[in-house]
């Protein structure tokens, strides 16, 4: 499987600060001593779903590429995270929905959104 789309999504989340914002928004569900914060787990799940995966266990496609996606939670950790969020849906959804309530950051130069392996925008035939 090509990871190009998932890398672009991950880099976009990093550049826009969505990854950090999601981690802060879901910090109340982080277990003491946890290795993975709930925001990173939810973001990894969103990336996996966005590129065509369809269940929680499919996060394994990201876990198989630690140099690209960093540390990705195990299936039991993903399950515990989703269970914790599902225990209080109104609060969890409010925390996630609150992320879209601020203006997007100024990104300036668009190549910053591209994966680190690309150096220039693709040339279009037209």
C-alpha positions as CSV (number, residue, x, y, z in Angstrom):
1,X,0.0,0.0,0.0
2,X,1.2,3.5,-0.8
3,X,1.4,5.7,2.3
4,X,1.5,9.0,0.3
5,X,-2.0,10.1,1.3
6,X,-1.6,9.2,4.9
7,X,1.8,11.0,5.1
8,X,0.2,14.1,3.6
9,X,-2.6,14.0,6.2
10,X,-0.1,13.4,9.1
11,X,2.1,16.3,7.9
12,X,-0.8,18.6,7.5
13,X,-2.0,17.8,11.1
14,X,1.6,18.5,12.3
15,X,2.1,21.8,10.4
16,X,-1.4,23.2,11.3
17,X,-1.0,22.2,14.9
18,X,-4.0,19.9,14.9
19,X,-2.0,17.1,16.4
20,X,-1.0,19.3,19.4
21,X,-4.5,20.8,19.7
22,X,-6.1,17.4,19.7
23,X,-3.7,16.1,22.3
24,X,-4.5,19.1,24.6
25,X,-8.3,18.8,24.0
26,X,-8.3,15.1,25.0
27,X,-5.7,15.3,27.8
28,X,-8.3,14.7,30.5
29,X,-8.7,11.1,29.1
30,X,-5.0,10.3,29.4
31,X,-4.2,7.6,31.9
32,X,-1.4,8.3,34.3
33,X,1.8,6.8,33.0
34,X,0.3,6.2,29.5
35,X,2.7,6.0,26.6
36,X,0.2,7.3,24.0
37,X,-2.0,10.3,24.5
38,X,-5.6,10.0,23.4
39,X,-5.2,12.8,20.9
40,X,-2.4,10.9,19.0
41,X,-4.5,7.7,19.1
42,X,-7.6,9.5,17.7
43,X,-5.5,11.3,15.0
44,X,-3.9,8.0,14.0
45,X,-7.3,6.4,13.7
46,X,-8.6,9.3,11.6
47,X,-5.6,8.9,9.2
48,X,-6.2,5.2,8.9
49,X,-9.9,5.7,8.2
50,X,-9.2,8.5,5.7
51,X,-7.0,6.3,3.6
52,X,-9.6,3.6,3.4
53,X,-9.2,1.4,6.5
54,X,-12.5,0.5,8.2
55,X,-11.9,-0.7,11.7
56,X,-9.8,0.1,14.8
57,X,-7.4,-2.8,14.2
58,X,-6.5,-1.3,10.8
59,X,-4.3,1.2,12.7
60,X,-1.7,-1.5,12.3
61,X,-0.9,-0.2,8.8
62,X,0.5,2.9,10.5
63,X,2.2,1.0,13.3
64,X,4.1,-1.0,10.6
65,X,5.9,2.3,9.6
66,X,7.3,3.8,12.8
67,X,9.8,5.9,10.8
68,X,6.9,7.6,9.0
69,X,4.2,7.7,11.7
70,X,6.1,7.6,14.9
71,X,4.9,5.4,17.8
72,X,1.4,4.1,17.1
73,X,-0.7,2.6,19.9
74,X,-1.3,-1.1,20.2
75,X,-4.8,-2.5,19.5
76,X,-5.5,-2.8,23.3
77,X,-4.5,0.8,23.9
78,X,-6.7,2.0,21.0
79,X,-9.6,0.0,22.4
80,X,-9.1,1.5,25.9
81,X,-8.8,5.0,24.5
82,X,-12.0,4.7,22.5
83,X,-13.8,3.1,25.5
84,X,-12.7,6.0,27.7
85,X,-14.0,8.5,25.2
86,X,-17.2,6.6,24.7
87,X,-17.8,6.6,28.5
88,X,-18.6,10.4,28.2
89,X,-19.6,11.1,24.6
90,X,-21.0,14.6,25.1
91,X,-17.7,15.8,26.8
92,X,-15.5,14.0,24.3
93,X,-17.3,15.2,21.3
94,X,-17.4,18.8,22.7
95,X,-13.6,18.7,23.2
96,X,-13.1,17.5,19.6
97,X,-15.6,19.8,18.0
98,X,-14.0,22.7,19.9
99,X,-10.9,22.4,17.7
100,X,-12.6,23.9,14.7
101,X,-13.6,27.0,16.5
102,X,-10.4,29.0,15.9
103,X,-9.0,30.5,12.7
104,X,-6.6,28.4,10.7
105,X,-3.0,29.4,11.2
106,X,-1.2,31.2,8.4
107,X,0.8,28.6,6.6
108,X,2.8,30.9,4.3
109,X,4.8,28.8,1.9
110,X,2.7,25.7,0.7
111,X,5.6,23.2,0.3
112,X,5.7,23.0,4.2
113,X,2.6,20.8,3.9
114,X,4.4,18.3,1.7
115,X,6.1,15.2,3.1
116,X,9.7,15.9,4.0
117,X,10.9,13.6,1.1
118,X,9.4,16.0,-1.5
119,X,11.3,19.1,-2.4
120,X,9.1,20.8,-5.0
121,X,5.4,20.8,-5.9
122,X,4.4,18.3,-8.6
123,X,4.4,19.7,-12.2
124,X,0.9,19.7,-13.8
125,X,0.6,18.8,-17.5
126,X,-1.5,21.9,-18.2
